[in-house]
């Protein structure tokens, strides 16, 4: 495992990290706390020290699992949590000083820690980025020692740019992959300039970039890849990175010609790691063996100039016009 600077925090994080929304259940009937702990321990053994969670993941069960896992590992792991998605309806008015403090204290209790390594606003509405009092609340929590760092998870490049105007912003979490390339045009250079870490989520475009899906693939009714393709429940860009499914399959077919039939997943992760501005990539896993597969991307050789050019060509051919300017 290779490690990278997390902005200007002085912290080194594993470039392959683990997302933990599945902890506590909801990823198959046999996924339980025992499996959750085994998954976390496998990640740790494989060199992963950055874990991303949120208070809303499985009604707080993910944070509780993380809390049990980190006992005795203080200083060896870095946990990033998020808050805000429990606001219902999820509107800017729900983001107040009081709400941010309340959610922070609840996360502290669930993870049974005195201070959170990193708390991020969880893809708030754009107007929240124009509410200084919300960020002042985070700054105050940091001064009080309840959080060590704060950041934001964003849907749009412009939200990330606005967030970096606030003093103390440690990180921006954003969707970035072979099908979502706009962030590296302006957001990444600005983050580097300001010493802000970039956390990448949805690196495989909801699984499209594994190359395992076909036109006949079936997704369960509780799977966002079934019910959110047009943004029915939340931002459309979170599902297949906003790419039309059939169009995405065409693009994937050409990417397989570049990287081979069974090598797309690791090369898609390695493509992201080609950007020095990226501190870490959040990967998911429903069982320990999947973690070992993802970690292999850290040890892969750099992609060639020819491979990078071909990825851009596929993007320009299929993805740029319908997707590039939306987020």
C-alpha positions as CSV (number, residue, x, y, z in Angstrom):
1,X,0.0,0.0,0.0
2,X,1.2,3.5,-0.8
3,X,0.4,6.5,1.3
4,X,-0.3,10.1,0.4
5,X,-0.4,13.5,2.1
6,X,-3.9,14.4,3.3
7,X,-3.8,18.1,2.2
8,X,-1.9,20.1,4.8
9,X,-3.0,18.2,7.8
10,X,0.3,16.4,8.2
11,X,-1.5,13.0,8.0
12,X,-0.5,10.2,5.7
13,X,-3.5,8.2,4.4
14,X,-3.6,5.0,2.3
15,X,-4.4,5.9,-1.3
16,X,-6.9,3.1,-1.4
17,X,-9.5,3.6,1.4
18,X,-12.7,1.8,2.5
19,X,-16.2,3.2,2.4
20,X,-18.4,1.7,5.0
21,X,-22.1,2.4,4.2
22,X,-22.7,-1.3,4.2
23,X,-21.6,-1.9,7.8
24,X,-24.4,-3.1,10.0
25,X,-26.4,-4.8,7.2
26,X,-28.3,-4.1,4.0
27,X,-25.6,-5.7,1.8
28,X,-27.0,-9.2,1.7
29,X,-28.9,-11.3,4.3
30,X,-25.7,-12.7,5.7
31,X,-23.9,-9.4,6.2
32,X,-23.7,-8.9,10.0
33,X,-21.5,-7.3,12.6
34,X,-19.1,-10.3,12.5
35,X,-18.7,-9.8,8.8
36,X,-18.4,-6.1,9.3
37,X,-15.5,-6.4,11.8
38,X,-13.8,-9.0,9.6
39,X,-14.0,-6.6,6.6
40,X,-12.6,-3.7,8.6
41,X,-9.8,-5.8,10.0
42,X,-8.9,-7.2,6.6
43,X,-8.7,-3.6,5.3
44,X,-6.4,-2.7,8.2
45,X,-4.2,-5.7,7.6
46,X,-3.9,-4.8,3.9
47,X,-2.6,-1.3,4.8
48,X,-5.8,0.7,4.6
49,X,-5.8,3.4,7.3
50,X,-8.6,5.7,6.0
51,X,-12.2,4.7,6.6
52,X,-15.2,6.8,5.3
53,X,-18.6,6.5,7.0
54,X,-21.6,8.7,7.8
55,X,-24.1,9.1,10.6
56,X,-26.9,8.2,8.1
57,X,-25.4,4.9,7.0
58,X,-27.8,2.2,8.3
59,X,-29.2,4.6,10.9
60,X,-25.8,5.0,12.7
61,X,-24.9,1.3,12.7
62,X,-21.9,2.0,10.4
63,X,-20.4,4.5,12.9
64,X,-21.0,2.1,15.8
65,X,-19.2,-0.7,13.9
66,X,-16.3,1.7,13.2
67,X,-16.2,2.7,16.9
68,X,-15.8,-0.9,17.9
69,X,-13.1,-1.5,15.3
70,X,-10.9,1.5,16.2
71,X,-10.5,0.5,19.9
72,X,-6.8,0.2,20.5
73,X,-5.9,1.6,17.1
74,X,-5.8,5.3,18.0
75,X,-3.2,7.0,15.9
76,X,-3.2,4.1,13.4
77,X,-6.4,4.8,11.6
78,X,-8.2,7.9,10.3
79,X,-12.0,8.0,10.3
80,X,-13.9,10.4,8.1
81,X,-17.6,10.7,8.9
82,X,-20.4,12.9,7.4
83,X,-23.5,14.6,8.6
84,X,-26.6,16.3,7.2
85,X,-28.4,13.8,5.1
86,X,-30.8,13.0,7.9
87,X,-32.3,16.4,7.5
88,X,-35.8,15.8,6.1
89,X,-36.7,17.4,3.8
90,X,-33.0,17.8,2.8
91,X,-33.0,21.6,2.3
92,X,-30.6,24.4,3.1
93,X,-32.7,25.7,5.9
94,X,-32.1,22.5,7.9
95,X,-28.3,23.3,8.0
96,X,-27.9,25.4,11.1
97,X,-25.3,25.9,13.8
98,X,-27.3,23.9,16.2
99,X,-27.8,21.0,13.8
100,X,-24.1,20.7,13.0
101,X,-23.2,20.7,16.7
102,X,-26.0,18.1,17.5
103,X,-24.9,15.8,14.7
104,X,-21.3,16.0,15.7
105,X,-22.0,15.2,19.3
106,X,-24.2,12.2,18.2
107,X,-21.3,10.9,16.1
108,X,-18.9,11.2,19.0
109,X,-21.3,9.2,21.1
110,X,-21.9,6.4,18.5
111,X,-18.1,6.0,17.9
112,X,-17.3,6.4,21.5
113,X,-14.5,8.9,20.9
114,X,-13.5,12.3,22.4
115,X,-12.8,13.8,19.0
116,X,-13.7,13.1,15.4
117,X,-10.8,12.8,13.0
118,X,-12.8,14.4,10.1
119,X,-16.4,15.4,9.8
120,X,-17.8,16.4,6.4
121,X,-21.1,18.0,5.4
122,X,-22.8,15.3,3.4
123,X,-23.6,16.7,0.0
124,X,-25.7,19.7,1.2
125,X,-27.8,21.8,-1.1
126,X,-25.8,24.4,-2.9
127,X,-27.2,27.3,-0.9
128,X,-25.6,25.8,2.3
129,X,-22.2,26.8,0.9
130,X,-23.3,30.4,1.1
131,X,-24.2,30.1,4.8
132,X,-21.1,31.2,6.7
133,X,-22.6,30.3,10.1
134,X,-22.5,26.6,9.2
135,X,-18.8,26.7,8.6
136,X,-18.3,28.9,11.6
137,X,-19.9,26.2,13.7
138,X,-17.4,23.7,12.3
139,X,-14.5,26.1,13.0
140,X,-15.7,26.4,16.6
141,X,-16.0,22.7,17.0
142,X,-12.4,22.3,15.9
143,X,-11.3,24.9,18.4
144,X,-13.1,23.1,21.1
145,X,-11.3,19.9,20.2
146,X,-14.5,18.0,19.3
147,X,-13.3,17.6,15.7
148,X,-9.7,17.6,14.4
149,X,-10.6,18.5,10.8
150,X,-13.6,19.3,8.7
151,X,-14.5,19.1,5.1
152,X,-17.4,18.7,2.6
153,X,-18.7,16.1,0.3
154,X,-20.0,17.8,-2.8
155,X,-22.0,17.0,-6.0
156,X,-20.8,19.9,-8.1
157,X,-17.3,21.3,-8.8
158,X,-18.6,24.8,-8.0
159,X,-19.6,23.7,-4.5
160,X,-16.1,22.5,-3.9
161,X,-14.6,25.7,-5.1
162,X,-16.9,27.7,-2.8
163,X,-16.2,25.5,0.2
164,X,-12.4,26.2,-0.2
165,X,-13.1,29.8,0.6
166,X,-13.7,29.0,4.2
167,X,-10.7,29.0,6.6
168,X,-9.8,25.5,7.9
169,X,-11.3,23.5,5.0
170,X,-9.3,20.3,5.1
171,X,-10.9,18.2,2.4
172,X,-13.3,18.0,-0.5
173,X,-14.9,14.7,-1.4
174,X,-16.1,14.4,-5.0
175,X,-17.1,11.9,-7.6
176,X,-14.3,11.4,-10.0
177,X,-13.7,8.5,-12.4
178,X,-13.2,7.7,-16.1
179,X,-16.8,8.8,-16.7
180,X,-16.6,12.0,-14.5
181,X,-13.5,13.9,-15.5
182,X,-14.4,17.5,-15.0
183,X,-13.0,17.8,-11.5
184,X,-9.4,17.6,-12.6
185,X,-9.8,20.7,-14.8
186,X,-10.3,23.3,-12.1
187,X,-11.2,21.8,-8.7
188,X,-8.0,19.7,-8.4
189,X,-5.6,22.5,-9.3
190,X,-7.3,24.8,-6.8
191,X,-7.2,22.2,-4.1
192,X,-3.5,21.7,-4.6
193,X,-3.0,25.5,-4.5
194,X,-4.9,25.8,-1.2
195,X,-3.5,22.6,0.4
196,X,-6.9,20.9,0.5
197,X,-7.1,17.1,0.3
198,X,-9.2,15.4,-2.5
199,X,-11.2,12.3,-1.5
200,X,-12.6,10.5,-4.5
201,X,-15.9,8.6,-4.2
202,X,-17.8,6.5,-6.8
203,X,-14.6,5.5,-8.5
204,X,-16.2,2.7,-10.5
205,X,-19.3,4.6,-11.5
206,X,-21.6,2.4,-9.4
207,X,-20.0,-0.7,-10.8
208,X,-20.2,0.2,-14.5
209,X,-16.4,0.4,-14.6
210,X,-16.0,-3.1,-13.3
211,X,-17.0,-4.3,-16.8
212,X,-19.2,-6.9,-15.2
213,X,-22.6,-5.5,-16.2
214,X,-24.5,-6.2,-19.4
215,X,-27.8,-5.1,-20.9
216,X,-29.4,-8.0,-19.1
217,X,-28.1,-7.3,-15.6
218,X,-30.8,-7.0,-13.0
219,X,-30.7,-4.8,-9.9
220,X,-32.8,-5.3,-6.8
221,X,-35.7,-2.9,-6.2
222,X,-33.8,-1.5,-3.1
223,X,-30.7,-0.8,-5.2
224,X,-30.2,2.8,-6.3
225,X,-29.1,1.5,-9.7
226,X,-32.7,0.4,-10.1
227,X,-34.7,3.3,-8.6
228,X,-32.5,6.4,-9.1
229,X,-31.3,6.3,-12.7
230,X,-33.0,9.6,-13.4
231,X,-32.5,11.1,-10.0
232,X,-35.8,10.1,-8.5
233,X,-34.5,9.9,-4.9
234,X,-31.3,11.8,-4.9
235,X,-28.8,13.4,-7.2
236,X,-28.7,11.5,-10.5
237,X,-24.9,11.8,-10.6
238,X,-24.5,9.4,-7.7
239,X,-25.9,6.6,-9.9
240,X,-23.6,5.4,-12.7
241,X,-22.0,8.9,-12.4
242,X,-25.1,10.3,-14.2
243,X,-24.3,8.3,-17.4
244,X,-27.1,6.6,-19.3
245,X,-26.8,2.9,-18.6
246,X,-26.8,1.7,-22.2
247,X,-24.5,4.4,-23.3
248,X,-22.2,3.5,-20.4
249,X,-22.1,-0.1,-21.6
250,X,-20.9,1.0,-25.0
251,X,-18.1,3.1,-23.5
252,X,-17.1,0.2,-21.2
253,X,-16.9,-2.1,-24.2
254,X,-14.3,0.1,-25.8
255,X,-12.4,0.5,-22.5
256,X,-12.2,-3.3,-22.3
257,X,-10.4,-3.2,-25.7
258,X,-7.8,-0.9,-24.1
259,X,-7.3,-2.8,-20.8
260,X,-8.5,-6.3,-21.4
261,X,-11.7,-8.1,-20.6
262,X,-11.0,-8.7,-16.9
263,X,-8.7,-5.9,-16.0
264,X,-11.0,-2.8,-16.1
265,X,-11.6,-2.5,-12.4
266,X,-8.0,-2.1,-11.3
267,X,-7.1,0.1,-14.2
268,X,-10.1,2.3,-13.5
269,X,-8.7,2.8,-9.9
270,X,-5.2,3.3,-11.2
271,X,-6.4,5.9,-13.6
272,X,-7.7,8.0,-10.7
273,X,-4.4,7.5,-8.8
274,X,-2.6,9.0,-11.7
275,X,-3.7,12.4,-10.3
276,X,-1.3,13.6,-7.6
277,X,-4.0,15.9,-6.2
278,X,-6.0,12.8,-5.0
279,X,-5.3,11.8,-1.5
280,X,-7.3,8.7,-1.4
281,X,-10.0,6.7,-3.3
282,X,-13.0,5.3,-1.5
283,X,-13.7,1.8,-2.5
284,X,-16.5,-0.4,-1.2
285,X,-16.5,-4.1,-0.2
286,X,-19.1,-6.5,1.0
287,X,-16.6,-9.1,2.0
288,X,-12.9,-9.2,2.9
289,X,-11.6,-10.8,-0.4
290,X,-12.9,-7.8,-2.4
291,X,-10.7,-5.5,-0.3
292,X,-7.6,-7.5,-1.3
293,X,-8.6,-7.1,-5.0
294,X,-9.0,-3.3,-4.7
295,X,-5.7,-2.8,-2.8
296,X,-3.8,-4.3,-5.7
297,X,-4.4,-1.0,-7.6
298,X,-1.9,0.7,-5.3
299,X,0.9,-1.5,-6.6
300,X,0.1,-1.3,-10.3
301,X,2.5,0.5,-12.6
302,X,1.4,3.9,-14.0
303,X,-0.8,3.9,-17.0
304,X,1.0,4.7,-20.2
305,X,0.4,7.9,-22.2
306,X,-1.3,5.9,-24.8
307,X,-3.7,4.3,-22.3
308,X,-4.5,7.7,-20.8
309,X,-5.2,9.1,-24.3
310,X,-7.5,6.3,-25.2
311,X,-9.5,6.8,-22.0
312,X,-9.9,10.4,-22.9
313,X,-11.0,9.5,-26.4
314,X,-13.7,7.2,-25.1
315,X,-14.8,9.9,-22.7
316,X,-15.0,12.5,-25.5
317,X,-16.8,10.1,-27.8
318,X,-19.5,8.9,-25.4
319,X,-19.6,10.9,-22.1
320,X,-18.5,14.5,-22.5
321,X,-21.5,16.0,-24.2
322,X,-24.3,14.5,-22.1
323,X,-22.4,14.6,-18.7
324,X,-19.4,16.8,-18.5
325,X,-21.0,20.1,-17.7
326,X,-23.8,18.9,-15.4
327,X,-21.6,18.6,-12.3
